[in-house]
Amino acid sequence: MPTPHSAPPIRRLTLADLTACADLAEERGWAREEHKWGLLLAAGTGYGIDAPEGDGLAAMCVTTSYGPALTTFGMMIVAGRFGRQGLGRRLLTHAMHEAGDLPFALYATAQGRPLYEQLGFHAVGDTHTVSGPFRSPEPPTATRAAATTRPATADDLSALVRLDNEVFGIDRTHLLARLPSFTDRLRVAEHGTTLTGYAGIWPSTSCDVVAPLIAQDTDTAYALIHALAAETDRPLRLDIDARHTDLLDRLKHSGLDLISTTTTMTRGIPDLPGDWTRRFAPLNLAMG
């Protein structure tokens, strides 16, 4: 690795770097998820450091801006041969400088958490990733009574955006507009004519990911998951706020196992904005 003064500069990543990003993720044991990388690089801002020998990326990360309210940080990956050389710190420091004096949020692994704490982030909660074959043939009677779910249509977009803004506390219109093309299926829940939740499902390498997921209560959240699971024969994966213990218990009884836990961390704000009681799962752990 070159000395610090001659190290390759940090540069903006583009969609042309999609394969290189997926290659580095795969090298480090992450899911390749080229489909997700397409969204990350189109809707967010990627930063990368090229390997000195010109062989792919040495390190990378992605930020997503929600205006003055929040910037999220994620997908920080350093190639194994460049570990412990300060590249992760360089990327995060650069991303924070580019964002200016704005609130930041991220989901930290146990390995990354010490660095984030050194740079002023504090823990505000946990997120549990659960995965496995969904084995519930019929939703509980209470769930069927609680919410009606159906495929989303173009006419639902304005109501979906209003609900999302209310629950997340930030304007995510630039992401929501991409959901119909990014997700394989998008469903809404409603009581009468009132939209009370929505969820999407999109493909990962070895499973389908249910995300984002917002709902007025646990029954509605489970009804949306159940409806999406009924239309795929692949295992599911969800990233669920650890405070939603009732939903996590239902998913466990439906065949999904806990596979990892990340720590939700913020800098410049005491907690994530919005209403966590209706925010069950983010779009992904990089974008929130």
VEXKE-572887 format. One record per residue (C-alpha): residue number from 0; residue in one letter; chain; z negated, x negated, y negated. Coordinates in steps of 0.25 Angstrom, whole numbers, m for minus. Layout:
BEGIN
resi resn chain Z X Y
NUM A A Z X Y .
...
This chain:
BEGIN
resi resn chain Z X Y
0 M A 0 0 0 .
1 P A 3 m6 m14 .
2 T A m8 m9 m23 .
3 P A m12 2 m32 .
4 H A m4 m3 m44 .
5 S A 9 m2 m36 .
6 A A 6 10 m28 .
7 P A 17 21 m27 .
8 P A 15 31 m38 .
9 I A 11 45 m36 .
10 R A 23 54 m38 .
11 R A 26 69 m37 .
12 L A 30 74 m24 .
13 T A 42 84 m23 .
14 L A 48 93 m12 .
15 A A 56 81 m8 .
16 D A 43 75 m3 .
17 L A 40 86 6 .
18 T A 43 79 19 .
19 A A 35 66 14 .
20 C A 23 75 11 .
21 A A 24 82 25 .
22 D A 25 68 32 .
23 L A 13 63 25 .
24 A A 5 75 29 .
25 E A 9 74 43 .
26 E A 6 59 44 .
27 R A m8 62 40 .
28 G A m10 73 50 .
29 W A m8 85 41 .
30 A A 2 96 44 .
31 R A 16 93 39 .
32 E A 18 107 32 .
33 E A 31 104 25 .
34 H A 31 119 22 .
35 K A 18 117 14 .
36 W A 23 104 7 .
37 G A 35 112 2 .
38 L A 25 121 m6 .
39 L A 16 110 m10 .
40 L A 27 102 m16 .
41 A A 34 114 m23 .
42 A A 22 121 m28 .
43 G A 12 109 m30 .
44 T A 13 95 m35 .
45 G A 14 84 m25 .
46 Y A 10 69 m28 .
47 G A 13 58 m18 .
48 I A 12 43 m17 .
49 D A 24 37 m9 .
50 A A 21 27 2 .
51 P A 24 13 m4 .
52 E A 34 10 7 .
53 G A 42 22 4 .
54 D A 38 29 17 .
55 G A 34 43 12 .
56 L A 21 47 5 .
57 A A 8 39 4 .
58 A A 0 50 m1 .
59 M A 2 64 m7 .
60 C A m5 76 m13 .
61 V A m1 90 m19 .
62 T A m7 97 m31 .
63 T A m5 112 m35 .
64 S A m7 116 m49 .
65 Y A m12 130 m53 .
66 G A m11 128 m68 .
67 P A m24 124 m76 .
68 A A m33 131 m65 .
69 L A m31 122 m53 .
70 T A m24 111 m46 .
71 T A m25 109 m31 .
72 F A m23 96 m24 .
73 G A m20 94 m10 .
74 M A m12 88 1 .
75 M A m17 74 m2 .
76 I A m12 65 10 .
77 V A m12 50 10 .
78 A A m4 43 21 .
79 G A m13 36 31 .
80 R A m7 22 28 .
81 F A m11 24 13 .
82 G A m25 29 15 .
83 R A m37 24 8 .
84 Q A m28 19 m4 .
85 G A m32 29 m14 .
86 L A m19 37 m14 .
87 G A m26 50 m12 .
88 R A m35 47 m25 .
89 R A m22 43 m32 .
90 L A m16 56 m29 .
91 L A m27 65 m32 .
92 T A m30 58 m45 .
93 H A m16 59 m49 .
94 A A m15 74 m46 .
95 M A m28 77 m54 .
96 H A m22 69 m66 .
97 E A m9 76 m65 .
98 A A m16 90 m65 .
99 G A m25 86 m77 .
100 D A m39 92 m79 .
101 L A m37 104 m70 .
102 P A m45 109 m59 .
103 F A m42 103 m45 .
104 A A m44 109 m31 .
105 L A m41 103 m17 .
106 Y A m45 105 m2 .
107 A A m51 92 3 .
108 T A m52 86 17 .
109 A A m65 79 20 .
110 Q A m57 66 19 .
111 G A m52 69 5 .
112 R A m64 75 m1 .
113 P A m71 62 m5 .
114 L A m59 58 m14 .
115 Y A m59 72 m20 .
116 E A m74 71 m23 .
117 Q A m72 58 m30 .
118 L A m62 64 m39 .
119 G A m71 75 m43 .
120 F A m68 87 m33 .
121 H A m79 95 m28 .
122 A A m80 104 m15 .
123 V A m80 119 m17 .
124 G A m78 124 m3 .
125 D A m71 122 10 .
126 T A m58 127 17 .
127 H A m57 129 32 .
128 T A m43 127 38 .
129 V A m42 136 51 .
130 S A m30 136 61 .
131 G A m26 141 74 .
132 P A m19 153 81 .
133 F A m23 166 75 .
134 R A m28 175 87 .
135 S A m32 188 80 .
136 P A m22 199 86 .
137 E A m28 210 76 .
138 P A m35 209 63 .
139 P A m49 216 63 .
140 T A m50 230 59 .
141 A A m57 227 47 .
142 T A m46 217 43 .
143 R A m35 228 45 .
144 A A m43 238 36 .
145 A A m45 227 25 .
146 A A m31 224 22 .
147 T A m17 227 24 .
148 T A m8 215 24 .
149 R A 8 214 23 .
150 P A 19 204 20 .
151 A A 19 201 5 .
152 T A 31 205 m3 .
153 A A 37 200 m16 .
154 D A 30 212 m23 .
155 D A 16 206 m19 .
156 L A 18 193 m27 .
157 S A 12 198 m40 .
158 A A 0 204 m33 .
159 L A m2 192 m24 .
160 V A m2 183 m36 .
161 R A m12 191 m44 .
162 L A m21 191 m31 .
163 D A m19 176 m29 .
164 N A m22 173 m44 .
165 E A m35 181 m43 .
166 V A m40 175 m30 .
167 F A m36 160 m33 .
168 G A m40 161 m47 .
169 I A m27 153 m51 .
170 D A m12 156 m53 .
171 R A m5 152 m40 .
172 T A 8 160 m43 .
173 H A 17 147 m41 .
174 L A 12 146 m27 .
175 L A 11 161 m23 .
176 A A 26 162 m27 .
177 R A 29 152 m16 .
178 L A 22 159 m5 .
179 P A 33 169 m1 .
180 S A 42 157 3 .
181 F A 30 147 7 .
182 T A 23 157 17 .
183 D A 30 163 29 .
184 R A 23 176 27 .
185 L A 14 181 15 .
186 R A 5 193 17 .
187 V A m3 201 7 .
188 A A m15 210 10 .
189 E A m17 223 2 .
190 H A m27 235 0 .
191 G A m19 246 m4 .
192 T A m10 241 m15 .
193 T A m19 229 m18 .
194 L A m16 215 m13 .
195 T A m28 209 m8 .
196 G A m23 196 m1 .
197 Y A m12 188 3 .
198 A A m9 177 13 .
199 G A 3 168 18 .
200 I A 7 161 30 .
201 W A 15 148 30 .
202 P A 19 138 41 .
203 S A 12 124 43 .
204 T A 16 114 54 .
205 S A 8 120 66 .
206 C A 3 133 60 .
207 D A 4 144 50 .
208 V A m5 143 37 .
209 V A m10 156 31 .
210 A A m12 153 17 .
211 P A m14 157 6 .
212 L A m24 168 9 .
213 I A m31 177 m1 .
214 A A m38 190 2 .
215 Q A m48 200 m3 .
216 D A m57 197 9 .
217 T A m58 191 23 .
218 D A m52 204 30 .
219 T A m40 203 21 .
220 A A m38 188 23 .
221 Y A m39 190 38 .
222 A A m29 201 38 .
223 L A m19 192 31 .
224 I A m21 181 41 .
225 H A m20 190 52 .
226 A A m7 196 47 .
227 L A 0 183 45 .
228 A A m5 177 58 .
229 A A 1 189 65 .
230 E A 15 184 61 .
231 T A 14 170 66 .
232 D A 11 163 80 .
233 R A 7 150 74 .
234 P A m7 146 71 .
235 L A m13 149 58 .
236 R A m20 139 48 .
237 L A m28 144 36 .
238 D A m37 137 25 .
239 I A m49 146 23 .
240 D A m59 145 12 .
241 A A m72 141 20 .
242 R A m80 152 13 .
243 H A m71 163 20 .
244 T A m80 162 33 .
245 D A m76 176 38 .
246 L A m61 173 38 .
247 L A m63 160 44 .
248 D A m71 166 55 .
249 R A m60 177 58 .
250 L A m50 166 58 .
251 K A m58 158 68 .
252 H A m59 170 77 .
253 S A m44 172 76 .
254 G A m42 158 82 .
255 L A m42 149 70 .
256 D A m50 136 70 .
257 L A m56 128 59 .
258 I A m47 115 58 .
259 S A m52 109 45 .
260 T A m60 111 32 .
261 T A m56 106 18 .
262 T A m65 106 6 .
263 T A m61 113 m7 .
264 M A m63 105 m19 .
265 T A m61 107 m34 .
266 R A m61 98 m46 .
267 G A m63 104 m60 .
268 I A m67 118 m55 .
269 P A m80 122 m48 .
270 D A m71 130 m37 .
271 L A m58 135 m34 .
272 P A m54 146 m43 .
273 G A m52 161 m38 .
274 D A m59 169 m28 .
275 W A m62 162 m15 .
276 T A m66 175 m8 .
277 R A m52 179 m8 .
278 R A m46 165 m7 .
279 F A m45 163 8 .
280 A A m35 152 10 .
281 P A m26 143 0 .
282 L A m11 142 1 .
283 N A m14 128 6 .
284 L A m25 117 4 .
285 A A m16 109 m5 .
286 M A m13 121 m15 .
287 G A m25 130 m14 .
